[in-house]
Amino acid sequence: MQTLLGENLRTSITNKINVQAYILLPALLLCIGLILVPLGAVAAPSDSTSVKWHPGHYYIIKGSRKNNTTYLSQVYSELDATPALNGMMIRYFWADLEDSKDVYDFSSIDKRLAELAARGKRLVIQVQTKSFNGRQVVPNYLKTAEYEGGEFTISDFGSTVIGGRNIKLWNLQVRDRLIALFEAMGKRYNSHPYFEGVSMIESAMGNPMEPLTSYQVSEFYDNKIIVHQKMRLFFPNTMTIQEVNYPRSILASFVSSLKDVGAALSSPDTFIEEEGLLYPGTKYDSNKGIYNYYSDFTDVIPMVPTIMPKNYENTKGDGTGYVPTISQILAFARNTLNANYIFWTREEHYEQVLEVLNMNAQKNAPAGGLNPICPTAYPSCAD
C-alpha cells in the first residue's frame, strides 16, 4: 500500500512538472530566440514586396565619431528633440566591415541600429569604396595579385601626392567580393524595420595617378550597375542608393540603368550654383549635369541628395559663389531636386540646421516638408 501510494505520488509530481514544462517551454524558447536571433530575422514588412519608406531628414555621421559615446549622446538628444529628423546615415569603409575574406564585423552597425531603434529612429549605411585622404579602402586580403591590389591611387589634378584611393571595380574578383559584402549585409539587415537604406559612394572615379584604359573605365561603371542589381536582390525591402556626380559623359546611360534597377539617386554634394552639376546640355553637348536627372525621374525612383560641409560654405565648389543659408539649401534640394530624403552632414552648422528643421514647415509636415510619394519603381511602400 505504502509502495503504491509512493508511486502515485511520484506520478502526480511528474505530471505536474510536465504540465509546468509544457507551459513554460514556449516562453523559454521565445526568450532564447530573442537573444539568439540575428538582426536580419526581425519581422519584415507585412507585404513581402514592400520597401521601407520613411522620407524626411537624416543626419550624416562621419569618421570615428560614429563610435564615440559622448558625441553620440549629444546626437541622440538632438534626434529626440527634432521630429523632422528621422535618423542618420553612418559611413563605413569596406575595410572596416570585412576583417578577412568572408569574416565580417558588423558590431558597430549593430550597436548604432539598436540605439536608434530604441528611439524610433532609422539607420542608413554608406559603404565607402573611395577615400580622399590616402586611406586604404579595401580589406587586406584584396591587396594581392588575384585582385590587382584591389585599389588604385588618385590625386588632385597636377599633383604627384596620393590624395585618395578607389577600388578596381573593373576586376571581376573585386566586384564579386563587394557583392559578397552586400549579400552578407542583406541577410542581416534587410528585414530589420529600422534599417532604412544602404548606399554606395560617388560615381566620380577621381584622378588616377596611373592612367586607366577605356576598357577599365567602361567595366568600372558596368560592374557598379551589376553590384546594384545584386543589391536590389539582397535588399528587396530596403532602399539602395547610389551617389552620382561625374563624369557627365556616362550619366545618361548610368542613371537610366539605376532607374531600371530601382536604385535611389543621390549626389555627394548640393551646390546651388555648380555649373557642371546644373549644366542643361546643348545641341553640341548633350551630356547634361546630374541635377537635371532628378526632375527626369521624380516619383520613379527615390531622390536622396546629401549636404556636405562645403555646401554650407559656398554655392560653388570652387568658392566663387556666395554663402547660402540653410533655408536656401533646403529650398533647392526640395524644389529643384524634388527630394524625398535629405542627408545633412552634422558639422559646425548643425545648430542652424536644427533651427530650420524645427520650423513648423518641417516639424509639422509629412516627410519633413519633402516629397512623400512612394516611387513607382517600388511595388509598394511600407511605413
C-alpha positions in Angstrom: 0.0 0.0 0.0 2.8 2.3 1.0 4.7 1.5 -2.2 1.6 2.1 -4.3 1.0 5.4 -2.5 4.6 6.5 -3.2 4.3 5.5 -6.8 1.0 7.5 -7.2 2.7 10.5 -5.5 5.7 10.3 -7.8 3.3 10.1 -10.9 1.3 13.1 -9.7 4.5 15.1 -9.2 5.8 14.1 -12.6 2.6 15.1 -14.3 2.7 18.5 -12.6 6.3 19.0 -13.7 5.4 18.0 -17.3 2.4 20.4 -17.3 4.6 23.2 -16.0 7.3 22.5 -18.5 4.7 22.4 -21.3 3.5 25.9 -20.2 7.0 27.3 -19.6 8.8 25.8 -22.6 7.3 28.2 -25.3 8.1 31.2 -23.2 11.6 29.9 -22.6 12.1 29.3 -26.3 10.8 32.8 -27.1 13.3 34.3 -24.7 16.2 32.3 -26.2 15.0 33.2 -29.7 15.0 36.9 -28.9 18.6 36.6 -27.6 20.0 34.4 -30.4 18.0 35.6 -33.4 20.1 37.5 -35.9 19.2 41.1 -36.7 18.1 40.1 -40.2 15.3 38.0 -38.8 13.3 40.9 -37.4 9.9 40.9 -38.9 9.8 42.2 -42.5 7.1 44.4 -43.9 3.7 42.6 -44.0 3.8 42.7 -47.8 7.0 40.8 -48.8 7.4 43.1 -51.8 7.0 46.4 -49.9 10.0 48.7 -49.4 10.5 50.5 -46.1 9.7 54.2 -46.8 10.2 56.9 -44.2 11.1 60.0 -46.2 12.4 63.1 -44.4 15.6 64.5 -43.0 18.6 62.5 -41.7 21.9 63.3 -40.2 25.2 62.1 -41.7 27.8 61.0 -39.1 31.4 60.6 -40.4 34.6 59.2 -39.2 35.4 57.8 -35.8 32.7 59.9 -34.1 30.2 57.1 -35.1 31.7 55.1 -32.2 32.2 58.0 -29.7 29.6 57.5 -27.0 29.9 61.1 -25.7 29.4 62.5 -29.2 26.5 60.1 -30.0 24.8 61.0 -26.7 24.5 64.6 -27.9 23.4 63.5 -31.4 20.7 61.3 -29.9 19.4 64.1 -27.8 19.1 66.2 -31.0 17.3 63.4 -32.8 14.9 63.1 -29.9 14.1 66.8 -29.9 13.7 67.1 -33.6 10.7 65.3 -35.1 11.7 66.1 -38.7 15.0 64.1 -38.2 14.1 60.5 -38.9 17.5 59.1 -38.2 21.0 59.1 -39.6 23.4 57.9 -42.2 26.7 56.4 -40.9 29.7 55.8 -43.3 32.0 52.8 -43.1 34.9 51.9 -45.3 34.8 48.5 -46.8 38.0 47.6 -44.8 36.0 48.5 -41.6 33.4 45.8 -42.3 35.4 42.8 -43.6 38.3 41.7 -41.4 39.3 38.9 -43.7 37.7 37.0 -46.6 34.1 36.3 -45.6 34.8 37.3 -42.0 32.6 40.4 -41.3 32.5 42.8 -38.4 29.1 44.4 -38.2 29.3 45.1 -34.4 29.4 48.9 -34.8 26.3 48.8 -37.1 24.5 46.5 -34.7 25.1 48.9 -31.8 24.0 52.0 -33.6 21.0 50.3 -35.1 19.8 49.1 -31.7 20.3 52.6 -30.2 18.4 54.2 -33.0 15.6 51.7 -33.0 15.1 52.2 -29.3 14.3 55.9 -30.1 12.1 55.1 -33.1 14.8 56.5 -35.4 16.3 54.8 -38.5 19.7 53.9 -39.9 21.2 54.3 -43.4 24.7 52.9 -44.0 27.1 54.0 -46.7 29.8 51.6 -47.7 32.8 53.7 -48.8 34.9 52.3 -51.5 36.7 55.6 -52.2 38.9 57.7 -49.8 40.0 61.3 -50.1 42.9 61.2 -47.6 45.1 58.4 -48.9 43.4 55.8 -46.6 43.2 52.2 -47.7 39.6 51.3 -48.5 39.8 47.5 -49.3 40.4 44.7 -46.8 44.0 43.5 -46.7 43.3 40.2 -48.5 42.4 42.2 -51.6 45.9 43.6 -51.8 47.1 40.6 -53.8 47.7 39.8 -57.5 44.4 38.0 -57.8 42.6 41.3 -57.2 45.2 43.5 -58.9 45.9 45.0 -55.5 42.2 45.8 -55.0 42.5 49.6 -55.3 44.2 52.4 -57.2 45.6 55.7 -56.1 44.1 59.1 -57.0 45.4 62.6 -56.7 44.4 66.2 -57.3 44.9 67.2 -60.9 48.6 68.2 -61.5 49.7 66.7 -58.1 52.1 63.8 -57.5 50.9 63.3 -53.9 48.4 60.5 -53.2 45.1 62.2 -52.4 42.9 59.1 -52.0 42.1 55.6 -53.3 39.3 53.9 -55.2 38.6 50.3 -55.9 39.5 48.4 -59.1 35.9 47.6 -59.8 36.7 46.5 -63.4 38.3 43.4 -61.8 35.7 40.7 -61.6 37.1 39.3 -58.4 36.9 42.7 -56.7 33.4 43.1 -57.9 32.3 39.7 -56.6 33.9 40.4 -53.2 31.9 43.6 -53.0 28.8 41.8 -53.9 29.5 39.2 -51.2 29.7 42.0 -48.6 26.3 43.3 -49.6 24.9 39.8 -49.6 26.0 39.4 -46.0 24.6 42.8 -45.1 21.3 42.0 -46.8 20.9 38.7 -44.9 21.5 40.5 -41.6 19.6 43.8 -42.1 17.1 43.8 -44.9 14.1 42.8 -42.8 15.0 45.0 -39.8 12.3 47.6 -39.6 14.7 50.4 -38.6 17.4 49.7 -41.2 16.3 52.2 -43.8 18.9 52.1 -46.6 22.3 51.2 -47.9 24.4 53.5 -50.1 27.4 53.5 -52.4 29.8 56.4 -52.6 30.0 58.9 -55.5 30.3 57.8 -59.1 33.4 60.1 -59.9 36.5 57.9 -60.0 38.9 60.6 -59.1 42.1 61.4 -61.0 44.1 58.1 -61.3 47.8 58.5 -60.7 48.4 55.9 -63.3 46.2 56.3 -66.5 43.4 53.8 -66.9 42.4 52.2 -70.2 39.0 52.9 -71.7 38.1 49.3 -71.1 38.9 49.6 -67.4 36.7 52.7 -67.1 33.8 51.1 -69.0 34.0 48.0 -66.9 34.1 50.1 -63.7 30.7 51.6 -64.4 29.2 48.4 -65.9 30.2 46.5 -62.8 28.8 49.2 -60.5 25.4 48.6 -62.1 25.8 44.9 -61.7 26.5 45.4 -58.0 23.3 47.5 -57.7 21.3 44.7 -59.4 22.5 42.3 -56.8 21.9 44.8 -54.0 18.2 45.0 -55.0 18.0 41.2 -54.7 19.7 41.2 -51.3 17.7 44.2 -50.0 14.2 43.7 -51.5 12.6 45.6 -48.6 15.2 48.3 -48.2 16.2 51.4 -50.2 19.5 51.0 -52.1 21.3 54.3 -53.0 23.9 55.5 -55.5 25.7 58.8 -55.2 26.1 60.3 -58.7 28.0 63.4 -59.8 30.5 62.8 -62.6 31.6 62.1 -65.3 28.8 63.7 -67.3 29.6 61.6 -70.4 28.3 58.4 -68.8 25.3 59.9 -66.8 22.5 59.3 -69.4 23.2 55.6 -69.6 24.3 55.2 -66.0 21.3 56.9 -64.4 18.9 55.2 -66.7 20.4 51.9 -65.6 19.9 52.9 -62.0 16.3 53.7 -62.7 15.8 50.3 -64.3 17.3 48.6 -61.3 15.2 50.6 -58.9 18.2 52.3 -57.0 17.7 55.7 -55.4 19.5 58.7 -56.9 21.8 60.7 -54.6 24.6 63.1 -55.1 27.6 63.7 -52.8 27.1 67.5 -52.8 24.3 70.0 -53.0 25.8 73.1 -54.6 23.1 75.5 -55.6 25.1 77.2 -58.4 27.6 74.5 -59.5 27.6 74.8 -63.3 28.8 71.2 -64.0 26.0 69.7 -61.9 23.4 72.1 -63.3 24.6 72.0 -67.0 21.4 71.6 -69.1 23.1 70.3 -72.2 23.1 71.8 -75.7 22.7 70.5 -79.3 26.5 70.4 -79.4 26.9 68.8 -76.0 24.1 66.6 -74.8 25.9 65.5 -71.6 23.8 67.3 -69.1 24.7 67.6 -65.4 23.3 65.2 -62.8 20.8 67.7 -61.2 18.7 67.5 -64.4 18.1 63.8 -63.9 16.3 64.5 -60.6 13.4 66.0 -62.3 13.5 63.4 -65.1 13.0 60.6 -62.6 11.0 62.2 -59.8 8.4 59.8 -58.4 10.0 57.0 -60.4 13.0 56.3 -58.1 13.8 57.9 -54.7 15.6 61.3 -54.7 18.0 61.5 -51.8 20.6 64.4 -52.1 23.2 64.9 -49.4 24.5 68.1 -47.9 28.3 68.1 -47.3 30.5 70.5 -45.3 31.4 72.6 -48.4 27.8 73.0 -49.3 27.3 75.1 -46.1 30.2 77.3 -47.1 29.5 78.2 -50.7 27.1 77.7 -53.6 30.0 76.6 -55.8 32.7 74.0 -55.4 35.5 76.5 -56.3 34.3 79.0 -53.7 33.3 81.7 -56.2 29.7 81.8 -55.3 28.1 83.0 -52.1 27.5 81.6 -48.6 23.9 80.1 -48.7 21.6 80.0 -45.8 20.3 76.6 -44.6 16.8 77.6 -45.8 18.2 78.2 -49.3 19.9 74.8 -49.4 16.7 73.2 -48.2 14.6 75.0 -50.8 17.0 73.9 -53.6 17.0 70.3 -52.5 13.2 70.3 -52.0 12.1 72.3 -55.0 14.8 71.7 -57.7 15.9 68.2 -56.7 12.5 67.1 -55.6 14.0 65.4 -52.6 12.3 62.6 -50.7 15.1 62.3 -48.2 17.8 64.8 -47.4 21.0 63.8 -45.6 22.6 66.6 -43.6 26.2 66.3 -42.6 26.4 67.2 -38.9 29.2 69.8 -38.9 29.6 73.1 -37.2 26.4 74.3 -38.9 24.3 71.8 -37.2 22.6 74.3 -34.8 21.3 76.3 -37.8 20.2 73.0 -39.5 18.2 72.1 -36.3 16.7 75.6 -36.2 15.3 75.2 -39.7 14.2 71.6 -39.2 12.2 72.7 -36.1 10.3 75.3 -38.0 6.6 74.4 -38.5 7.1 73.8 -42.3 9.3 70.9 -41.5 8.3 70.0 -37.9 4.6 69.5 -38.6 4.6 68.4 -42.2 4.6 64.8 -43.6 8.2 63.8 -44.5 9.5 67.0 -43.0 8.1 69.0 -45.9 9.7 66.8 -48.5 8.1 64.8 -51.3 6.4 61.8 -49.6 5.2 60.0 -52.8 6.2 56.3 -53.0 8.3 55.9 -56.2 6.8 53.7 -59.0 10.0 51.6 -59.1 8.8 50.0 -55.8 5.8 47.6 -55.9 4.6 49.3 -52.7 6.0 51.2 -49.7 5.7 50.2 -46.1 5.6 52.7 -43.3 
